[in-house]
Each structure stands twice: as C-alpha cells, then as structure tokens.
Amino acid sequence: MQRIAADERRCPAPKAAPPRRGCPQGNHGGSIRCDHALMIDPFDGWQVPPVGITGSPLDRADHLRRDPGAMVALRARPDARWLVMDNLKPVLTQGERPDILWAYRSDVPHDATMVFLGLDPAKDGAPRFAAAASGADLVSDFGGVIVDARAAAVQLGDGRAEIVAQARSLLDWHARHQFCAACGGKTQMNKAGYARTCQGCGVEHFPRTDPVVIMLAVKGDHALVGRQPGFPRRFYSALAGFVEPGESLEEAVARELFEEAGIPVARVRYLASQPWPFPSSLMIAAFAEATSFEINLDTDELEEARWVTKDEVRAALAGTGDWLAPPPMAIAHTLLKAWVD
C-alpha cells in the first residue's frame, strides 16, 4: 500500500472542490487538507453595505412581460401609473421631500414609448410603467419639476432612485436600437419593453448592460484614489474601467489598476454592485491588494493619483478634508466608507 505523508492525509468528506487547509469540525489540525472547510456557510458574517441607486420596492414581474394580454389589462387598471421621462429626465414632485410624480394614463401621449417597470407591493400590486414623453403638462398642471437623473438619485436617496435608473436605461436603449444590428431592418418592442425583435430577420435584441469594475487599491493603511482631467476641482475617487471581452472581473481590476496607475495587484475581493444608468452600466466594486506604492500614471486617463490614509478618507467623507470624496449615491463612496469602517 502506498504510504501517504502526514500533511497529505485527507478528511473523508465529499470532494466537491479543491480542498482547503484546516477542518472547521475540529477533526484534525490546521496542517491537514480538508474538504469540510468547504461546507462553511459562505454568507456567515457577510453583510452587503448600503449602496446608492439600489433597493427598488417594485416586483419586476418577469412572468407578465411575455403576456401581451396581461400588459393590456395592467395598463387599463385604475391604479396604473406612469413615470414620465422628459428627455430621459424624471418628473418629480416639489418640496422638502421630493417623490416620483406618478402620472395617470390620460396624462401620457398614446404614442409615447412605454415600458413596464413592475408591480408595487405597497399599493396592492399596482402596475408601474415609464414613458418617454414631455413633462410640461405635469409641471404646469400638477406642480412637477423635471430633474436631471443624477440629481434625482440624490434627492430621492432610496430605492426610488433605482426605479428612475431602470426607466432611464430602458428608454434610452429603445431610442438607440430602432434598427437591427444583424440586417439593418426595423425593430419592434416586445416583452413589455425588455426586448426588441427585428421585423426583417426576426433576431431578438435585449437591453444592454456594460460591466464596469471600480476598485480601491489598498496597501497597509493606505488606499489609492485618483482624479480624471474632467473631475471637479479637489475631487478624487476610486479608479474604474470597463471589463473587456474574454476577461474576468478580477483580471479587469488588476489590468485597470496597472494600466492607469502602474499598480500591480495580488488579491481581489468583491464588495457590492450598483446600476449606473448613464447610459447603462453596472458598477462592480472591489478591493484590490496592491503590492507596490510606486505610481506610474497614464496621463490620458488620470490627471493625478495619490495614496491616502484612513483618517484622510474619513475627513473627505465628512467634507472636512483637503480633497472631496464621491457623494453617498456613488458606489465609490461605499468603497471608501467600507474601507475606513
């Protein structure tokens, strides 16, 4: 019988994946490779930090999108309401606590582009839609105000901002995809706004979402922040970049940090994600373990980058530092706050 070295003895657990060292059941010492470690609850102690533009209260009700009859019935319900997006800007109520100004069907032009947003559980499943239309009548008749979508996200400050993001991304995509990329034919909306079908070749097109990694490189008690040439004065943020085809998120984090700042990376840890509807990105936030402090800037991408301490980040988040941090609605703010906390 072949003799097995002591440090290669195996715990008699199912081998679902490469083993880790140490047994959480206490069956043997930390030097033994054990598959029991894989059975630890992966969510134990894990808590996603609060992220802006997330937490929509709506049930998106995918099962109803494929039923044209159901959509007709939902639009006819007396409790159906529409979020009007005027040139991709939402119409909100005025006052100290702004809200979405939900319009009646009669307030929306019959030929406006409309998409289904979902059902509102807090209103007995009332249907919610979005429409690309002028908000002038809502402003004059109901005292509404047309607000830039970024400003609306700040003013709403909760899950309602995600409703605006959902509406903006979908309506913007429909405006940009009137023709088929395969044959050039005219496309037509279907699935309540979550697809377009070419009337020529029948190809189905779906709303686009572009993944973007945004990462805070950390080394010891320092983190790397940078500023692009177009940023407001004194404003710094985490570095970010689009994920490229055939690339993992971890590889994108390492590549972007090295390309933009010359920082090599060891480990990468995911934190959270955020929709960013300008026009249709998904921000994927991560921490990156830097292996060097030496910065080598790509000046086409960054104007400046600097290493900052936790105390400097706390001051920036509080608005008392010598540089400005991203606002709470931005996931870069979440990254910085999670690091100092």
C-alpha positions in Angstrom: 0.0 0.0 0.0 1.3 3.5 -0.9 2.3 5.5 2.2 0.7 8.9 2.4 2.6 11.8 4.1 1.0 13.1 7.2 0.4 16.6 5.7 -1.4 15.0 2.8 -3.9 12.9 4.8 -7.5 13.6 3.8 -10.7 14.1 5.7 -13.3 11.6 4.5 -15.7 14.3 3.2 -17.1 14.6 -0.4 -14.6 16.3 -2.7 -16.8 18.9 -4.3 -13.9 21.3 -5.0 -10.1 21.7 -4.3 -9.6 21.2 -0.5 -8.7 23.9 1.9 -6.4 23.6 4.9 -7.9 23.2 8.4 -11.1 21.4 9.4 -13.9 23.6 10.9 -15.3 20.4 12.6 -12.1 20.2 14.6 -11.3 16.7 13.4 -7.7 17.4 12.8 -5.1 20.1 12.8 -4.7 23.1 10.6 -1.9 21.4 8.6 -4.2 18.8 7.1 -6.0 19.4 3.8 -9.7 19.1 4.5 -12.9 19.4 2.4 -15.0 20.1 5.5 -13.9 23.7 5.2 -15.9 24.0 2.0 -19.1 23.3 4.0 -18.9 26.6 6.0 -21.8 28.9 5.2 -20.4 31.3 2.6 -22.8 34.0 3.9 -21.9 33.7 7.6 -20.9 37.1 8.8 -21.3 38.7 5.3 -23.3 41.8 5.1 -23.7 43.9 1.9 -23.1 47.6 2.7 -25.8 50.2 1.7 -25.4 51.1 -2.0 -27.0 54.1 -3.7 -29.5 53.6 -6.6 -30.5 50.1 -5.3 -33.4 48.7 -3.4 -36.3 49.2 -5.7 -39.6 48.4 -4.0 -41.1 47.1 -7.3 -41.7 43.5 -8.2 -40.4 43.4 -11.8 -42.9 40.5 -12.6 -41.0 39.0 -15.5 -43.7 36.3 -15.9 -46.1 39.0 -17.0 -43.9 40.6 -19.6 -44.3 37.8 -22.0 -48.1 38.0 -22.0 -49.4 40.9 -24.2 -52.9 40.4 -22.8 -51.7 40.8 -19.3 -50.0 44.0 -20.2 -53.1 45.4 -21.8 -55.1 44.6 -18.6 -52.4 46.2 -16.4 -52.4 49.4 -18.4 -56.2 49.5 -18.1 -56.2 49.2 -14.3 -57.4 52.4 -12.5 -54.4 52.2 -10.2 -51.8 52.0 -13.0 -49.3 54.9 -13.0 -46.5 56.2 -15.3 -43.1 57.7 -14.5 -42.7 60.3 -17.3 -39.1 60.7 -18.5 -38.7 64.0 -20.4 -35.6 63.7 -22.5 -34.5 61.0 -20.0 -35.1 63.3 -17.0 -37.7 62.2 -14.5 -40.6 64.4 -13.4 -40.6 64.7 -9.6 -42.8 66.4 -7.0 -41.5 69.6 -5.4 -40.9 70.2 -1.8 -38.6 69.2 1.0 -39.1 65.5 0.4 -39.4 65.0 -3.4 -41.0 61.9 -4.8 -41.7 60.5 -8.2 -44.7 62.2 -9.7 -46.7 59.2 -10.9 -48.9 60.2 -13.8 -52.3 58.8 -14.9 -52.7 57.1 -18.3 -54.6 60.1 -19.6 -51.5 62.3 -18.9 -49.3 60.3 -21.2 -49.4 60.6 -25.0 -50.9 57.4 -26.6 -47.9 57.1 -29.0 -45.2 57.5 -26.4 -42.6 54.8 -25.9 -43.7 52.9 -22.8 -42.0 50.2 -20.7 -43.3 48.1 -17.8 -41.4 48.7 -14.6 -43.2 46.3 -12.3 -45.8 46.0 -9.6 -45.9 47.9 -6.3 -46.5 45.6 -3.4 -47.1 48.5 -1.1 -50.1 49.6 -3.3 -51.7 46.1 -3.7 -49.7 45.3 -6.7 -50.5 48.5 -8.6 -48.8 48.5 -12.0 -46.0 50.9 -12.7 -44.8 52.0 -16.2 -42.4 54.5 -17.6 -42.9 56.7 -20.7 -40.7 58.8 -22.8 -42.7 62.0 -23.1 -42.9 65.7 -22.4 -43.3 66.6 -18.8 -44.6 70.1 -19.5 -48.2 69.4 -18.6 -47.2 67.6 -15.4 -45.2 70.7 -14.5 -47.9 73.2 -15.3 -51.0 71.2 -14.0 -49.5 69.3 -11.1 -46.6 71.4 -9.9 -44.0 68.8 -11.0 -40.4 69.6 -11.8 -38.2 68.0 -14.4 -34.9 66.9 -12.8 -31.6 65.6 -14.1 -31.5 61.8 -13.4 -28.3 62.2 -11.3 -29.8 64.9 -9.2 -33.0 62.9 -8.8 -31.0 59.9 -7.5 -29.5 62.2 -4.8 -32.9 63.8 -4.0 -34.8 60.5 -3.7 -32.0 58.8 -1.8 -33.6 55.4 -1.6 -35.0 52.5 -3.7 -37.0 55.0 -5.8 -33.7 56.1 -7.4 -33.4 52.5 -8.8 -36.9 53.0 -10.4 -35.5 56.1 -12.2 -32.4 54.2 -13.2 -34.5 51.3 -14.6 -36.7 53.6 -16.6 -33.8 55.7 -17.9 -31.7 52.8 -19.1 -34.6 51.0 -20.8 -36.0 54.1 -22.6 -32.5 55.2 -23.6 -31.8 51.7 -25.0 -35.0 51.7 -27.1 -34.2 55.1 -28.5 -30.8 53.8 -29.6 -31.9 50.5 -31.0 -34.5 51.2 -33.6 -32.7 49.1 -36.2 -31.3 45.6 -36.2 -27.5 45.2 -35.9 -27.7 42.0 -37.9 -29.5 43.1 -41.1 -30.4 46.8 -40.6 -34.1 46.1 -40.5 -36.6 48.0 -38.3 -37.0 46.6 -34.8 -40.2 46.5 -32.7 -40.5 46.5 -29.0 -41.8 43.3 -27.3 -41.8 41.7 -23.8 -43.2 44.9 -22.3 -40.0 46.8 -23.1 -37.3 44.2 -22.3 -36.6 43.1 -25.9 -36.8 44.3 -29.5 -37.4 42.0 -32.4 -36.3 42.7 -36.0 -39.2 42.8 -38.4 -36.8 41.7 -41.2 -34.8 38.8 -40.0 -36.5 38.0 -36.7 -33.4 38.4 -34.5 -34.2 39.3 -30.9 -32.3 42.1 -29.2 -32.1 42.6 -25.4 -31.2 45.7 -23.3 -27.5 46.3 -22.9 -25.7 46.5 -19.6 -22.0 47.3 -19.6 -19.9 45.9 -16.7 -17.5 48.3 -15.1 -15.1 47.5 -12.3 -14.5 50.2 -9.7 -11.7 49.3 -7.3 -9.9 50.7 -4.2 -6.3 49.6 -4.2 -5.1 49.2 -0.6 -1.7 48.5 0.9 -1.3 48.5 4.6 -3.1 51.6 6.0 -3.2 53.4 2.7 -5.6 53.4 -0.3 -5.2 54.8 -3.8 -7.5 57.5 -5.1 -7.3 59.4 -8.4 -8.8 62.1 -10.4 -9.6 62.4 -14.1 -9.0 65.6 -16.0 -12.7 66.4 -16.2 -13.4 66.0 -12.5 -14.4 69.0 -10.3 -11.6 70.7 -8.5 -10.3 68.7 -5.5 -12.5 65.7 -6.3 -10.9 62.3 -6.1 -12.4 58.8 -6.4 -11.7 55.1 -6.8 -10.3 54.1 -10.1 -12.6 52.4 -12.6 -12.8 50.9 -16.1 -14.8 48.7 -18.4 -14.5 45.0 -18.4 -13.1 43.8 -21.7 -14.3 40.8 -23.7 -12.9 37.4 -22.5 -11.9 38.9 -19.2 -12.8 38.0 -15.6 -13.7 40.7 -13.1 -10.6 40.0 -11.1 -8.4 40.3 -14.2 -10.2 43.6 -15.2 -9.4 45.0 -11.7 -5.7 44.1 -12.0 -5.4 45.3 -15.6 -7.1 48.7 -15.0 -5.0 49.5 -11.9 -1.8 48.6 -13.7 -2.8 50.5 -16.9 -4.0 53.6 -15.2 -1.6 53.9 -12.2 1.1 51.2 -12.7 0.0 49.5 -9.5 0.5 45.6 -9.5 -2.2 43.6 -7.7 -2.2 40.4 -5.7 -5.7 39.5 -4.4 -9.0 41.0 -5.3 -12.2 40.9 -3.1 -15.7 41.8 -4.4 -17.7 44.2 -2.3 -21.0 45.2 -4.0 -22.6 46.3 -7.2 -24.7 49.2 -8.5 -26.7 50.1 -11.6 -25.4 53.3 -13.2 -27.8 54.4 -15.9 -25.6 56.8 -17.8 -26.4 55.2 -20.1 -26.5 51.5 -18.9 -23.5 50.4 -16.8 -23.3 48.0 -13.9 -20.6 49.2 -11.4 -18.9 46.3 -9.7 -16.9 47.4 -6.6 -13.9 45.6 -5.3 -10.9 45.9 -3.1 -7.5 45.2 -4.6 -4.4 44.2 -2.7 -1.6 46.4 -4.1 2.0 45.1 -3.9 3.7 48.4 -4.5 3.3 52.1 -3.6 5.0 53.3 -6.8 2.6 55.2 -9.1 3.2 55.4 -12.8 0.3 57.4 -14.3 -1.4 57.0 -17.7 -1.9 60.7 -18.1 -4.5 60.1 -20.8 -6.7 58.5 -18.2 -5.7 60.2 -14.9 -4.6 63.7 -14.0 -3.3 62.7 -10.6 -3.4 59.7 -8.1 -2.3 59.7 -4.5 -2.1 57.3 -1.6 -4.3 58.4 1.3 -4.7 57.2 4.9 -7.9 56.2 6.7 -8.0 59.4 8.6 -7.8 61.4 5.4 -10.6 59.4 3.9 -12.8 59.9 7.0 -12.2 63.6 6.7 -13.0 63.6 3.0 -16.2 61.7 3.6 -17.2 64.2 6.3 -16.5 67.1 4.0 -13.6 68.4 6.1 -10.6 67.1 4.2 -8.4 68.8 1.7 -10.0 66.7 -1.1 -13.6 65.9 -2.0 -15.0 62.3 -1.9 -17.8 61.0 -4.1 -21.4 61.6 -2.8 -23.2 58.8 -0.9 -25.2 57.7 -4.0 -22.0 56.6 -5.7 -20.5 53.2 -5.1 -17.1 54.8 -4.8 -18.4 56.3 -1.6 -19.4 52.9 -0.4 -15.9 51.5 -1.2 -14.2 54.3 0.8 -16.6 54.0 3.7 -16.4 50.2 3.9 -12.6 50.5 4.0 -12.4 53.0 6.9 -15.2 51.2 8.8 
